């Protein structure tokens, strides 16, 4: 069984960190945005403002 050196393990962890960190940051940002939109009811406001019968003054 081949022995894996410390350097190889550190390089692998570094590469995985470089790939995973931006992805995880994006997931966290999208979850925060989604939670905030749901909590503040912004989705409903956008739907109501963009409804076909909405008056121009009813825009957000």
Buried (B, 14 or more C-beta within 10 A) or exposed (E): EEEEEEEEEEEEEEEEEEEEEEEEEEEEEEEEEEEEBEEEEEEEBEEBEEEEEEEEEEEE
